[in-house]
C-alpha cells in the first residue's frame, strides 16, 4: 500500500520556517535558496490541502493548522533522527535505550559506567527517566531499570526481569547532627528528629518495630518525595534518614553521612533489569545484563 507521506526535505523546510518564522532564515539554516524553501512548503500545503503559513510584513506566521502540524512534524523528525543515529551507531556495536528510575541511575549506575565503557566501547547507552511500568511496544526502549517489589515486577505484562539488588535501608545522619554520638542505640534514635520518605511513609515505624522500641514520633517529621532530597536533608543535619546504602556510597565514604545504628531494615523493594519477553536478546543487551550481574554479585540477594 502506498503511503501518503510528505518528503523529509519538505518537512525539514517547514520545521525550519516554523522555528524561524521566516523563509529566508530557514533557507540560510538549511543551505538552500529562499525560493527552494518556498516551493517545498507550497508543495506540502498542496498535498495537505491546508494553509500552513500566512505572510506578514515581517515574515511568515503559522496558521492554527500549521502550528498543530509543526508540533507533530517536529516530534516525527526528532524520532526519525534518533532512529537514524541508532542505526549508524549499530554499525560498530549497539545502542541501548534505557528507561530508568533517576536516583538509581545517577547515584549507583552512572558512577560505575566508566568500567562498562572500558569493557564494551562498542555499546552506547541512552537514558530517559521512567518511574512506572510502561508498554515497551509504545516506546523506543530496549530495557528498563526498575525499582519495585517482586510482585510488581511479576505483574508487568509482556516482560521478563533480572533481579539485581535489594533495597535495604539504614538509619544514617550527619555526624554534625545535634544529639548524635557514637554507639547510639535504637532507643536513642527515637529521641532524634526523623526524616520521612513520602514514598515509604511507614518505614520508620517498621524499623522501630523490628528493634522492639516504642517510638511515638516514628511517623512525625519533615517529608521528602525523592531519596536525593532526603539525602540532602540528612547531609545538612536536619535529622536521621532511612536510606538505601547503595544510593549513598559517596556520602558515607567522604564522611558527610554516618550509619547511626548498624541495623538495616530489610526492604521489600529492589532494582531489576526488565526487557520485553518476546524480543530476541541483542548482544549489547546481553553484555549489559552480564555486567550488571557482576557489579551486583556482592550485593544481590
C-alpha positions as a Python dict, from the first residue, in 0.01 Angstrom:
ca = {
    (1, 'X'): (0, 0, 0),
    (2, 'X'): (140, 337, -100),
    (3, 'X'): (159, 577, 191),
    (4, 'X'): (59, 940, 168),
    (5, 'X'): (372, 1089, 318),
    (6, 'X'): (550, 1419, 252),
    (7, 'X'): (919, 1417, 171),
    (8, 'X'): (1164, 1464, 455),
    (9, 'X'): (1305, 1767, 274),
    (10, 'X'): (962, 1931, 271),
    (11, 'X'): (921, 1856, 642),
    (12, 'X'): (1266, 1996, 721),
    (13, 'X'): (1189, 2314, 529),
    (14, 'X'): (857, 2351, 705),
    (15, 'X'): (1003, 2281, 1051),
    (16, 'X'): (1284, 2532, 998),
    (17, 'X'): (1047, 2801, 865),
    (18, 'X'): (813, 2737, 1160),
    (19, 'X'): (1105, 2777, 1401),
    (20, 'X'): (1246, 3094, 1242),
    (21, 'X'): (910, 3242, 1131),
    (22, 'X'): (1092, 3326, 811),
    (23, 'X'): (1155, 3152, 478),
    (24, 'X'): (1477, 3347, 435),
    (25, 'X'): (1629, 3243, 768),
    (26, 'X'): (1508, 2886, 713),
    (27, 'X'): (1687, 2882, 379),
    (28, 'X'): (2008, 3009, 540),
    (29, 'X'): (1996, 2743, 812),
    (30, 'X'): (1940, 2467, 555),
    (31, 'X'): (2194, 2599, 299),
    (32, 'X'): (1915, 2633, 38),
    (33, 'X'): (1773, 2920, -158),
    (34, 'X'): (1468, 3104, -31),
    (35, 'X'): (1284, 3003, -348),
    (36, 'X'): (1358, 2635, -292),
    (37, 'X'): (1223, 2652, 64),
    (38, 'X'): (912, 2835, -58),
    (39, 'X'): (848, 2571, -326),
    (40, 'X'): (887, 2284, -78),
    (41, 'X'): (638, 2440, 163),
    (42, 'X'): (395, 2523, -120),
    (43, 'X'): (408, 2160, -230),
    (44, 'X'): (347, 2047, 128),
    (45, 'X'): (46, 2278, 159),
    (46, 'X'): (-91, 2146, -171),
    (47, 'X'): (-54, 1787, -54),
    (48, 'X'): (-219, 1856, 282),
    (49, 'X'): (-486, 2083, 141),
    (50, 'X'): (-433, 2340, 416),
    (51, 'X'): (-253, 2670, 453),
    (52, 'X'): (37, 2637, 694),
    (53, 'X'): (162, 2999, 697),
    (54, 'X'): (23, 3344, 640),
    (55, 'X'): (254, 3621, 530),
    (56, 'X'): (315, 3938, 733),
    (57, 'X'): (532, 4243, 683),
    (58, 'X'): (800, 4082, 898),
    (59, 'X'): (796, 3730, 758),
    (60, 'X'): (551, 3445, 799),
    (61, 'X'): (329, 3329, 1086),
    (62, 'X'): (190, 2981, 1142),
    (63, 'X'): (-181, 2933, 1096),
    (64, 'X'): (-363, 2729, 1364),
    (65, 'X'): (-337, 2423, 1138),
    (66, 'X'): (29, 2500, 1077),
    (67, 'X'): (100, 2533, 1447),
    (68, 'X'): (-57, 2194, 1519),
    (69, 'X'): (129, 2031, 1229),
    (70, 'X'): (458, 2189, 1341),
    (71, 'X'): (438, 2020, 1681),
    (72, 'X'): (367, 1679, 1532),
    (73, 'X'): (615, 1710, 1247),
    (74, 'X'): (887, 1818, 1489),
    (75, 'X'): (828, 1510, 1703),
    (76, 'X'): (842, 1285, 1396),
    (77, 'X'): (1165, 1441, 1272),
    (78, 'X'): (1321, 1404, 1617),
    (79, 'X'): (1219, 1039, 1627),
    (80, 'X'): (1349, 977, 1276),
    (81, 'X'): (1680, 1140, 1365),
    (82, 'X'): (1717, 922, 1677),
    (83, 'X'): (1646, 607, 1476),
    (84, 'X'): (1896, 714, 1210),
    (85, 'X'): (2167, 781, 1466),
    (86, 'X'): (2095, 450, 1637),
    (87, 'X'): (2131, 258, 1311),
    (88, 'X'): (2455, 440, 1235),
    (89, 'X'): (2585, 356, 1582),
    (90, 'X'): (2484, -9, 1545),
    (91, 'X'): (2732, -48, 1261),
    (92, 'X'): (3004, -52, 1526),
    (93, 'X'): (2829, -227, 1813),
    (94, 'X'): (2495, -127, 1954),
    (95, 'X'): (2286, 144, 2107),
    (96, 'X'): (2059, 70, 2401),
    (97, 'X'): (1777, 300, 2506),
    (98, 'X'): (1700, 253, 2876),
    (99, 'X'): (1409, 378, 3082),
    (100, 'X'): (1531, 414, 3439),
    (101, 'X'): (1441, 542, 3781),
    (102, 'X'): (1651, 859, 3820),
    (103, 'X'): (1815, 821, 4162),
    (104, 'X'): (1942, 468, 4096),
    (105, 'X'): (2088, 580, 3762),
    (106, 'X'): (2262, 890, 3894),
    (107, 'X'): (2374, 756, 4232),
    (108, 'X'): (2462, 392, 4161),
    (109, 'X'): (2482, 314, 3790),
    (110, 'X'): (2647, 614, 3623),
    (111, 'X'): (2947, 626, 3863),
    (112, 'X'): (3019, 265, 3756),
    (113, 'X'): (2971, 319, 3382),
    (114, 'X'): (3335, 404, 3304),
    (115, 'X'): (3413, 39, 3377),
    (116, 'X'): (3138, -75, 3141),
    (117, 'X'): (3265, 166, 2872),
    (118, 'X'): (3617, 25, 2902),
    (119, 'X'): (3489, -330, 2866),
    (120, 'X'): (3233, -256, 2595),
    (121, 'X'): (3335, 54, 2396),
    (122, 'X'): (3110, -62, 2113),
    (123, 'X'): (2791, -16, 2322),
    (124, 'X'): (2630, 325, 2362),
    (125, 'X'): (2371, 380, 2637),
    (126, 'X'): (2090, 636, 2621),
    (127, 'X'): (1887, 711, 2936),
    (128, 'X'): (1540, 854, 2994),
    (129, 'X'): (1351, 874, 3322),
    (130, 'X'): (1068, 629, 3385),
    (131, 'X'): (935, 560, 3734),
    (132, 'X'): (640, 333, 3649),
    (133, 'X'): (584, 29, 3425),
    (134, 'X'): (505, 102, 3061),
    (135, 'X'): (430, -90, 2741),
    (136, 'X'): (752, -148, 2552),
    (137, 'X'): (555, -163, 2226),
    (138, 'X'): (460, 202, 2273),
    (139, 'X'): (815, 324, 2339),
    (140, 'X'): (1159, 303, 2183),
    (141, 'X'): (1314, 149, 2496),
    (142, 'X'): (1516, -170, 2475),
    (143, 'X'): (1508, -227, 2851),
    (144, 'X'): (1423, -63, 3182),
    (145, 'X'): (1596, -36, 3517),
    (146, 'X'): (1300, -55, 3752),
    (147, 'X'): (1253, -20, 4126),
    (148, 'X'): (971, -214, 4291),
    (149, 'X'): (867, -531, 4467),
    (150, 'X'): (898, -872, 4306),
    (151, 'X'): (517, -885, 4287),
    (152, 'X'): (510, -554, 4095),
    (153, 'X'): (776, -678, 3856),
    (154, 'X'): (594, -1008, 3801),
    (155, 'X'): (273, -817, 3719),
    (156, 'X'): (440, -615, 3441),
    (157, 'X'): (282, -772, 3128),
    (158, 'X'): (492, -894, 2839),
    (159, 'X'): (827, -870, 3016),
    (160, 'X'): (1094, -1075, 3185),
    (161, 'X'): (1313, -941, 3461),
    (162, 'X'): (1656, -998, 3614),
    (163, 'X'): (1667, -909, 3983),
    (164, 'X'): (1977, -705, 4066),
    (165, 'X'): (1976, -552, 4414),
    (166, 'X'): (1758, -549, 4722),
    (167, 'X'): (1675, -209, 4867),
    (168, 'X'): (1771, -249, 5234),
    (169, 'X'): (1776, 80, 5425),
    (170, 'X'): (1997, 200, 5712),
    (171, 'X'): (1944, 483, 5962),
    (172, 'X'): (2201, 749, 5868),
    (173, 'X'): (2271, 1106, 5966),
    (174, 'X'): (2530, 1380, 5954),
    (175, 'X'): (2799, 1346, 6222),
    (176, 'X'): (2722, 1713, 6295),
    (177, 'X'): (2358, 1641, 6383),
    (178, 'X'): (2271, 1774, 6727),
    (179, 'X'): (2237, 1478, 6960),
    (180, 'X'): (2447, 1240, 6751),
    (181, 'X'): (2725, 1042, 6918),
    (182, 'X'): (2898, 714, 6856),
    (183, 'X'): (2726, 394, 6965),
    (184, 'X'): (2370, 524, 6957),
    (185, 'X'): (2100, 272, 7044),
    (186, 'X'): (1769, 226, 6869),
    (187, 'X'): (1602, 390, 7169),
    (188, 'X'): (1832, 690, 7128),
    (189, 'X'): (1715, 737, 6770),
    (190, 'X'): (1356, 771, 6890),
    (191, 'X'): (1462, 1095, 7059),
    (192, 'X'): (1621, 1247, 6746),
    (193, 'X'): (1442, 1426, 6456),
    (194, 'X'): (1339, 1174, 6193),
    (195, 'X'): (1329, 1247, 5820),
    (196, 'X'): (1037, 1083, 5642),
    (197, 'X'): (1028, 944, 5287),
    (198, 'X'): (682, 1015, 5144),
    (199, 'X'): (703, 708, 4920),
    (200, 'X'): (780, 490, 5227),
    (201, 'X'): (554, 651, 5492),
    (202, 'X'): (572, 360, 5738),
    (203, 'X'): (945, 289, 5710),
    (204, 'X'): (1044, 434, 6048),
    (205, 'X'): (754, 263, 6223),
    (206, 'X'): (864, -70, 6070),
    (207, 'X'): (1226, -11, 6168),
    (208, 'X'): (1144, 66, 6532),
    (209, 'X'): (909, -233, 6545),
    (210, 'X'): (1190, -465, 6433),
    (211, 'X'): (1404, -321, 6715),
    (212, 'X'): (1124, -367, 6972),
    (213, 'X'): (1140, 2, 7056),
    (214, 'X'): (843, 223, 7134),
    (215, 'X'): (871, 538, 6923),
    (216, 'X'): (562, 762, 6950),
    (217, 'X'): (713, 1006, 6696),
    (218, 'X'): (802, 741, 6437),
    (219, 'X'): (562, 888, 6181),
    (220, 'X'): (646, 1252, 6257),
    (221, 'X'): (899, 1474, 6084),
    (222, 'X'): (950, 1652, 5751),
    (223, 'X'): (867, 1450, 5442),
    (224, 'X'): (1057, 1431, 5115),
    (225, 'X'): (949, 1266, 4792),
    (226, 'X'): (1286, 1166, 4645),
    (227, 'X'): (1577, 981, 4804),
    (228, 'X'): (1805, 1254, 4669),
    (229, 'X'): (1609, 1515, 4868),
    (230, 'X'): (1612, 1305, 5184),
    (231, 'X'): (1986, 1251, 5141),
    (232, 'X'): (2047, 1625, 5109),
    (233, 'X'): (1838, 1691, 5420),
    (234, 'X'): (2035, 1433, 5619),
    (235, 'X'): (2371, 1567, 5497),
    (236, 'X'): (2268, 1914, 5610),
    (237, 'X'): (2190, 1795, 5962),
    (238, 'X'): (1810, 1812, 5953),
    (239, 'X'): (1761, 1468, 6106),
    (240, 'X'): (1813, 1093, 6076),
    (241, 'X'): (1706, 927, 5749),
    (242, 'X'): (1637, 569, 5644),
    (243, 'X'): (1823, 537, 5314),
    (244, 'X'): (1942, 256, 5086),
    (245, 'X'): (2313, 219, 5143),
    (246, 'X'): (2373, 158, 4774),
    (247, 'X'): (2249, 512, 4695),
    (248, 'X'): (2465, 697, 4949),
    (249, 'X'): (2803, 531, 4899),
    (250, 'X'): (2985, 857, 4827),
    (251, 'X'): (2838, 1039, 5132),
    (252, 'X'): (2939, 751, 5359),
    (253, 'X'): (3286, 736, 5204),
    (254, 'X'): (3356, 1109, 5248),
    (255, 'X'): (3206, 1130, 5597),
    (256, 'X'): (2909, 1352, 5513),
    (257, 'X'): (2686, 1074, 5647),
    (258, 'X'): (2745, 804, 5907),
    (259, 'X'): (2543, 496, 5996),
    (260, 'X'): (2367, 594, 6317),
    (261, 'X'): (2271, 238, 6418),
    (262, 'X'): (2405, -53, 6215),
    (263, 'X'): (2076, -238, 6194),
    (264, 'X'): (1917, -231, 5847),
    (265, 'X'): (1554, -270, 5762),
    (266, 'X'): (1518, -545, 5505),
    (267, 'X'): (1334, -395, 5213),
    (268, 'X'): (1057, -550, 5006),
    (269, 'X'): (1165, -343, 4709),
    (270, 'X'): (1465, -387, 4485),
    (271, 'X'): (1613, -297, 4148),
    (272, 'X'): (1591, -510, 3836),
    (273, 'X'): (1656, -507, 3463),
    (274, 'X'): (1331, -551, 3269),
    (275, 'X'): (1316, -641, 2898),
    (276, 'X'): (1039, -730, 2651),
    (277, 'X'): (971, -1102, 2678),
    (278, 'X'): (912, -1163, 2308),
    (279, 'X'): (1229, -999, 2173),
    (280, 'X'): (1548, -1186, 2090),
    (281, 'X'): (1824, -1057, 2312),
    (282, 'X'): (2071, -833, 2132),
    (283, 'X'): (2443, -876, 2206),
    (284, 'X'): (2460, -525, 2354),
    (285, 'X'): (2176, -600, 2595),
    (286, 'X'): (2331, -933, 2691),
    (287, 'X'): (2657, -755, 2764),
    (288, 'X'): (2480, -502, 2986),
    (289, 'X'): (2293, -770, 3178),
    (290, 'X'): (2607, -975, 3242),
    (291, 'X'): (2799, -667, 3353),
    (292, 'X'): (2520, -557, 3586),
    (293, 'X'): (2507, -900, 3747),
    (294, 'X'): (2883, -890, 3804),
    (295, 'X'): (2853, -545, 3960),
    (296, 'X'): (2578, -670, 4190),
    (297, 'X'): (2745, -1001, 4272),
    (298, 'X'): (2843, -898, 4622),
    (299, 'X'): (2515, -719, 4691),
    (300, 'X'): (2235, -913, 4521),
    (301, 'X'): (2016, -1134, 4737),
}
